[in-house]
């Protein structure tokens, strides 16, 4: 295998690594491109004291920390305030830097081993950590680097790394759900739930949706700042939203089930409307993040317009 092929084999996992830092696939791809440029330029200085993979991760981490010096964190609507109560009164945050979903198809094998660290709730929680704490937590708890390796990369002490890790874990525990709370239905209940949910949305069957949503379900839809919590509030929202003809196409994001939502317009064709990423619990659908961005569809292999 030549060096170019060796570089290429790590692209998917490096994009995922940068995505955890930056909360955007587009920003992560740019960061990996910069990582490869720096690696090619510095190849003569690569002394093989570590593996090529570790060396690339070191470069990518530095690139991400540099990006974070000049950009604000990526947010989800629920991070901005209390839930809304009126589905007719929506506030748009067009200037806000919103979290983006991660297409599982970029590296399907990666999702199997790193699913928990790529879940939307986890990445959203990571965005609240200061950049260096974010780096410490990702390097120690996701990549399983030794404390001494992290200290060397960040040019600090082992004590400082351990202190940062402790604070980062505490903040993450406050913001992100623990693994035990993510008790998803097993197969075939998982498959049946997704099929029933897609059909209910396509047919605007609110009675069926009431049975499929958990009591504490949350519905968010960036770039809309207004979000809704609780089955009654979400059903009120859907009663307003579910007009006209729509089709759902299944995909997956962040190791979670997802759907591309298409709506029929005046030209008779189905146009990309939003990308829905679902969180499932034993009692049904417990959260929906509906990204109202047609430009995300190609990342998931979905066309912006369907005949």
C-alpha positions in Angstrom: 0.0 0.0 0.0 1.5 3.4 -1.0 1.4 6.4 1.3 -1.5 8.0 -0.4 -3.7 4.9 0.1 -2.6 4.8 3.7 -3.7 8.3 4.2 -7.1 7.6 2.5 -7.9 4.6 4.7 -8.1 6.9 7.7 -10.3 9.6 6.1 -13.6 8.4 7.5 -12.5 8.1 11.1 -10.6 11.5 10.9 -13.8 13.2 9.7 -15.7 11.6 12.6 -12.9 12.8 15.0 -13.1 16.4 13.7 -16.9 16.2 13.7 -16.9 15.6 17.5 -14.8 18.7 17.9 -16.6 21.0 15.4 -20.2 19.6 15.2 -20.3 20.1 11.5 -19.6 17.5 8.7 -18.6 20.3 6.3 -16.2 21.9 8.8 -14.8 18.4 9.6 -14.2 17.7 6.0 -12.3 21.0 5.7 -10.3 20.2 8.8 -9.3 16.8 7.4 -8.3 18.3 4.1 -6.1 20.7 6.1 -4.8 17.8 8.1 -3.6 16.0 5.0 -2.0 19.1 3.6 0.0 19.6 6.8 0.9 15.9 6.8 2.2 16.0 3.2 4.2 19.1 4.0 5.6 17.7 7.2 6.2 14.2 6.0 10.0 14.7 6.2 9.6 15.4 9.9 7.6 12.3 10.6 10.1 10.2 12.5 7.8 7.1 12.9 8.0 7.3 16.7 4.3 6.7 16.5 2.0 5.1 14.0 0.9 7.0 10.9 -2.7 6.9 12.3 -1.6 8.5 15.6 0.4 11.1 13.8 -2.6 12.1 11.7 -4.8 12.3 14.7 -2.3 14.6 16.4 -2.3 16.9 13.4 -6.1 16.8 13.1 -6.6 17.6 16.8 -4.3 20.7 16.4 -6.2 21.8 13.3 -9.5 21.5 15.2 -8.2 23.5 18.1 -7.1 26.2 15.8 -10.5 26.3 14.1 -12.2 26.6 17.5 -10.1 29.7 18.2 -12.0 31.5 15.5 -15.5 30.1 15.6 -18.4 29.7 18.1 -19.8 26.4 19.2 -22.5 24.6 17.3 -25.9 24.6 19.1 -29.2 22.8 19.1 -32.5 24.8 19.8 -33.0 23.3 23.3 -29.6 24.9 24.4 -31.1 28.4 23.8 -34.0 28.4 26.2 -37.3 27.0 27.4 -39.6 25.0 25.0 -42.2 26.8 23.0 -46.0 26.6 23.4 -47.5 28.0 20.2 -46.7 26.1 16.9 -47.9 29.2 15.0 -45.2 31.4 16.7 -41.8 30.2 15.5 -38.5 32.1 15.9 -35.8 31.6 13.3 -32.1 31.8 14.2 -30.6 32.2 10.8 -27.3 33.6 12.2 -26.8 30.8 14.7 -24.2 28.1 14.1 -26.3 25.0 14.3 -25.2 21.4 15.0 -25.2 19.2 11.9 -26.0 15.5 11.6 -23.3 12.9 10.7 -24.0 10.6 7.7 -23.3 7.0 8.8 -22.5 6.1 5.2 -19.2 8.0 5.4 -17.8 5.1 7.4 -20.4 2.4 8.3 -17.8 0.3 10.1 -16.8 3.2 12.3 -20.4 3.6 13.6 -20.4 0.1 15.0 -17.6 0.8 17.3 -18.1 4.5 18.0 -21.8 4.9 18.0 -22.2 6.2 21.5 -19.6 9.0 21.0 -21.3 10.1 17.7 -24.9 10.3 19.0 -26.4 13.7 18.5 -27.0 14.3 22.2 -23.4 13.5 22.9 -21.9 15.7 20.2 -24.3 18.5 21.2 -23.0 18.1 24.8 -19.4 18.2 23.7 -20.0 21.6 22.1 -20.5 23.1 25.6 -16.9 22.1 26.7 -14.1 24.6 26.3 -11.9 23.5 23.3 -9.0 22.0 25.3 -11.4 20.1 27.7 -13.1 18.8 24.5 -9.8 17.6 23.2 -8.8 15.9 26.5 -12.1 14.1 26.7 -12.1 13.0 23.1 -8.5 11.8 23.2 -8.8 10.0 26.5 -12.3 8.6 26.5 -13.0 8.1 22.8 -9.5 7.3 21.4 -8.2 5.8 24.7 -4.9 7.7 24.6 -2.7 7.6 27.6 -2.5 10.7 29.8 1.1 11.2 28.9 0.3 11.2 25.1 -2.5 13.8 25.6 -0.2 16.0 27.8 2.5 15.8 25.1 0.1 16.8 22.3 -1.4 19.7 24.3 2.0 20.8 25.7 0.8 20.6 29.3 1.2 18.4 32.4 -0.4 15.0 33.2 -1.9 16.7 36.2 -3.5 19.4 34.1 -4.9 16.7 31.7 -6.4 14.7 34.6 -8.0 17.9 36.0 -9.4 18.8 32.6 -10.8 15.3 32.1 -12.5 15.3 35.5 -14.2 18.7 34.7 -15.2 17.6 31.2 -16.7 14.3 32.4 -18.7 16.1 35.1 -20.1 18.6 32.5 -20.9 15.8 30.0 -22.7 13.8 32.7 -24.8 16.9 33.4 -25.7 17.5 29.7 -25.7 14.1 27.9 -27.8 11.0 28.6 -26.0 8.0 30.1 -25.9 4.8 28.2 -28.4 3.1 30.5 -31.0 5.7 29.6 -30.7 4.9 25.9 -32.6 1.6 26.1 -33.8 1.2 22.5 -36.3 -1.4 21.5 -34.8 -4.5 20.1 -35.5 -6.1 16.8 -38.1 -6.7 15.5 -39.8 -4.0 17.6 -37.2 -1.5 16.4 -38.1 -2.2 12.8 -41.8 -2.1 13.4 -41.6 1.2 15.3 -39.8 2.9 12.4 -42.2 1.5 9.8 -45.2 2.7 11.8 -43.7 6.1 12.5 -42.9 6.7 8.8 -46.4 5.6 7.7 -48.1 7.8 10.4 -46.1 10.9 9.3 -46.8 10.3 5.7 -50.5 9.9 6.2 -50.8 12.6 9.0 -52.2 10.0 11.3 -52.1 11.9 14.6 -53.8 9.1 16.5 -51.1 6.7 15.5 -48.4 9.2 16.3 -49.8 9.7 19.7 -49.2 6.0 20.4 -45.7 6.1 18.9 -44.3 9.1 20.8 -43.1 9.0 24.4 -44.8 11.2 27.0 -41.7 13.4 27.2 -40.8 13.5 23.5 -38.8 16.5 22.3 -39.0 18.0 18.8 -36.4 20.4 17.5 -35.9 21.8 14.0 -32.9 24.0 13.4 -32.7 26.7 12.1 -35.9 27.3 14.0 -35.0 28.3 17.5 -38.4 27.3 18.9 -38.6 23.7 20.1 -41.3 21.6 21.7 -41.4 19.2 24.6 -44.1 16.7 25.6 -46.4 14.6 23.6 -49.3 17.1 23.6 -47.1 20.0 22.5 -45.5 18.0 19.7 -48.8 16.7 18.4 -50.1 20.3 18.3 -47.0 21.2 16.2 -47.5 18.3 13.9 -51.2 19.2 13.5 -50.0 22.4 12.0 -47.1 21.0 10.0 -48.6 18.0 8.4 -50.4 19.5 5.5 -50.1 18.4 1.8 -48.3 15.3 0.5 -45.1 14.0 1.9 -42.8 11.0 1.5 -40.2 9.7 4.0 -37.0 8.0 2.8 -35.1 6.1 5.4 -31.4 6.7 6.1 -29.2 6.9 9.2 -27.2 9.6 11.0 -25.0 9.6 14.1 -25.7 5.9 14.6 -29.4 6.7 14.9 -32.4 6.0 12.5 -33.2 9.0 10.2 -35.5 9.9 7.4 -35.3 12.3 4.5 -38.7 14.2 4.5 -39.9 15.2 1.0 -42.9 17.4 0.2 -44.8 17.7 -3.0 -44.7 21.2 -4.6 -46.6 22.9 -7.4 -44.3 21.3 -10.1 -45.7 17.8 -9.0 -42.2 16.7 -7.8 -41.1 15.8 -4.3 -38.6 18.4 -2.9 -36.2 17.9 0.1 -37.8 19.5 3.2 -35.9 18.3 6.3 -33.7 15.5 7.6 -35.2 13.8 10.7 -32.9 12.1 13.2 -34.7 10.0 15.7 -33.9 8.9 19.2 -35.7 5.7 20.2 -36.6 4.5 23.6 -38.4 1.4 24.8 -41.6 3.4 24.9 -41.4 4.8 21.4 -39.8 7.9 19.7 -38.3 10.1 22.5 -36.7 12.8 20.4 -36.7 14.1 16.8 -34.1 16.5 15.5 -35.6 17.8 12.2 -32.8 19.6 10.3 -34.6 22.0 7.9 -31.7 22.0 5.4 -32.1 20.6 1.9 -28.4 21.0 1.3 -27.7 18.1 3.8 -29.6 15.6 1.7 -26.7 14.8 -0.8 -24.4 14.0 2.2 -26.8 11.1 2.9 -27.1 10.0 -0.7 -30.5 11.5 -1.0 -31.4 13.6 -4.1 -32.7 17.2 -3.4 -35.7 16.4 -5.8 -37.5 13.1 -6.4 -39.8 12.5 -9.4 
